[in-house]
Amino acid sequence: MWINGTPSSQRELDRGLQFGDGHFTTLTLRHGRPRFWPQHYQRLCQASQRLAIALPSETELLACLETIATEQPDCVVKLIFTRGFGGRGYAAATATTPQWYATTAPLPVIAKNALTVAIAELRLANSPQLAGLKTLNRLEQVLLAQERAQRQRDELLVTDQQGNVIEAISSNVFYCISGRWYTPELSSAGIAGVVRQVLLQDPPNMVIEEAQLTLQQLCSIEQMFLSNSVLGLRPVAQIGDYRLPKPHLPGTVEDWWEQFESC
């Protein structure tokens, strides 16, 4: 094998690098504690089961996070899991040993202003087998981030091949029409985020339904916000040329999120 043109004794590459054969989750440590850990671990178990990749024990993962927290009590942690090292060919050897990695980054500074968003030109592929999972195959999001920079927008709303709004580039979408709250259903595309999961399981004094969101419905939206476990909750003020009547977070949702920020 050659790496950057230099011969290496390494004989095989991680299948996560070769084929995106793996999954990940990104969480935050606050005061040394992993926020939303039960939901993150549930996500990891679901992805590992569907991809048939063995997962370390929860005890082992928490021990790693505790070690990180001793030096970085407030940070972003990305946990990556792959099928392990392998040679060429899509089929994995039965003796492959799964690998996992942890990286850290500072907590981001999050702007408080409401977002101006646009509809992305790139559409997500429909893949019911992988829908909801946070796999290592994220080229769509890489291209979407490039498109966002080129178009100079705060964020992009992304549709599937049928033109239904699925999510933002790295966030889930919540929206209000005629006083009722919804979030796009993710049976064929998109990622089921941890904050989305928490909001659906235990919404703060509101009812949230999963539903399809078409492009034709966008001008009927009264209020919208995006959710992400690292970036938090971000209100949307404008979609294309359409200005939302309520360009702020619902009070109950803002209060709900503040309890996690202050922990």
N, C-alpha and C positions, 0 to 999 in steps of 0.2 A: 504494500500500500504506500501511496505517496500523499503527503499532506502539505499543501501550499508548495508543491513541486519538490519537496524533500522526502526521501525514503524514510519510512517508519517501520518499526518492528510490529506495530499493531496489525493484526490480520483481519479483524472484522470491525464493522461499524454497528453502532446502536441502531436497531430497527426503527426507533423513534426518529432518528435523523434520516434514515434511508426511505422510509415509507410513511412517516407520521403515525407509526404503529404504537399508539399510546394515548394517554389522556392527562388532564391536569386540572387543578383548581388554584385560584388565587384568593388569598385571605389576608386579613389584617390582624396584627397583634396590637392590642391596646392595653397598656399597663401590664404587659407580659402575658395577657390572656388572648387566645384565638377567638375572635368574634364570629358568632354563628357556626361554631365548630360542629355541632350535631348535624346541621344541614350540609356543611362541606363534606363531612365524612359519609353521609348518606349518598351524596353525589358521587363520591369516589367509589363506593361499593357498587352503586348501580352501573357506573361505567365499566368497572373491572369485571363485573358479572357479564355484561353484554358483550364485551370484547374478549372475554375469557383470558384475562391477564390477572395473575395472582397479586393480591394487595397485601402489604405489610400489615401487621396487627395494629389496631388503634393505639395500643400502649406504646408501640415502637414509634409511631408517628408523633404522638403527643410528647414523647421523650425528646425527639428532635426539636419540636417547637419550644419546649422548655429550655433546651440548651441555647437556642437562638435568642430566646427572650432574656437570658441572663446578660447578653451584650446589647441587644436591640429590643427593648421592651415595647417600643412603638415603631412598627415597620410593616411593610408589605412582604408577604411570603408566598412564593409560587412553588407548589408541589407538583412534580412531573413524574409520571409513571410510564414505563415502556416495557415492551415484551422482552427486551434484552438485546444482546449482541447477536449478529447473524451474518451469513454470507449473502451472495446474490440470490435472487429468487424470492417471490412473494411468500411462499410457504415457509413457516417457521419450523425449525428443528424442535422435536419434542423435548429435548434436553435444555432448551433455552432458559436461562435464569433471568427473571424479571429484574429490572433496574429502577431505582427511583432517585430523584434529585430534589434538592431544596435550594432556592435562591432567594435573596432578600433585596429590598430596595426601600428608600425612604418613603414615608407617607407623602402623597402628593398634596400640593396646595390647590384647593378646589375653589374656583371662582363662584361667587354667589349670584351672578347675573343669570337671568332666564335666557334660554338658548334660542338661537335662530337655526332652524334645521331645513333641510331640503330632502327630496326623494332621490335616493341613489340611482344612478343609471345601471350599475351592476346589480343583477338579481341573484338571489341565493338558489342553489340547486336543491331540488326536492329529493330528500333521502330519508324516508320514514325509519329505516333501520338505525340511522345515526342521529335522528332528530332529538333534540334535548340534551345530548351529550356534549361535553367540552373536550373533544378529541384534539390531537396535535395537528390535525389538518385544518389550518387556519389561513390558507392562501387567499380565500375570499375576503377575509377581514384585512389582510395586508393590502390588497388592492383597493378596498373601500377606504382605508385610511389615507392612501395616496389620492384617491378621488376627493375626499374631504379637504385635503390640503390644497389641491388644485382649484377647487370651487370656493375656497375660503369661507366655509360654513363651520359653525360650532359643532354640528353633528349631522349625520345622515340617517334617515329612516330607510330601512332596507326591505324590499318586497321579495316574495318567492316568484316562481316562474308564472304563476297565475295572476300576479299583480296584487296579492294580499300583503299588507304590511305585517312583517314578522317581528322585527326588533330594530334597535339602533346598532351601530357598529359593534359596541361592546356593552350594551345595556339592554334591559328589557323595557317595554313600553306599557304605560298605563294611561288610559284616556277616559274622559267623561262625555257622554252624549245624552241629552235630555235628562240630566241629573243622575244618570246611572253610570257606574264605573265598570270598565272592562280592561282586559289585557289580551293580546293576540294569542290564539291557541297555536301550539307548536308541534302538531302531530306529523308534519312533513318537513319542517326545516326549523332552524334556530336553536338557541341554547336556553335551557331552563335555569335561570340564574338563582342563586341562593336567596337573595332578597325577594325576588318574585315568589319563591316557594314560601317564605315566611309570611308575606302579605296575603297569599291565597289561603294559607292554613289558618291564620289568625289576624284578619284585617282589623285595623284600628277604627272601630265604630262605623264601618261601611261594608257594603256588599260588593265584591268584585267577581265578575263573571269572565270566563274565557269565551272569546268569540272571534270570528273573522273580521278584519278591518280592511275594507277596500279603499282604493284611492278616491273613489267618489264620495266616501263618507268623511274625508278629512276636513272639509269645510263645515261640517256639522259638529266638530269637536269643540267643546267649551273649555276644556282644561286637559293638560297632558303633563306627565312627568316621566323621567327615565330613571331606572334603578340599576345600581351596580354596587357590589359589596365593598369595592375600594373607593369609587367616586361618589358613592352615596346616592341621594335623591336629587335630581336636577329638573327644575320646571322648564317647560317649553313656552316661549312667547310667540313664536312665529313659525309656520310651516310654509315654505315658499313665499308667496305673496300674502298668504292668509294670516292675519293676526288673531290670536286666540283671545276671547273675551276675558279670560281669567289667566293671566300669565304668571301664576305663582303656585306654590304647593298648597294643597288643601290643609287647613289648619290642623285637623286630626292627624294627618299623615306627617306633617312637620313635627308635631309634638311627639308622635310615636318614634320618629327617627332620632330626635334629640335625646331620648332616654338611652339609646345605644351610643351616641356620640359622647355622652357625659360619663359613661361607665369607665 
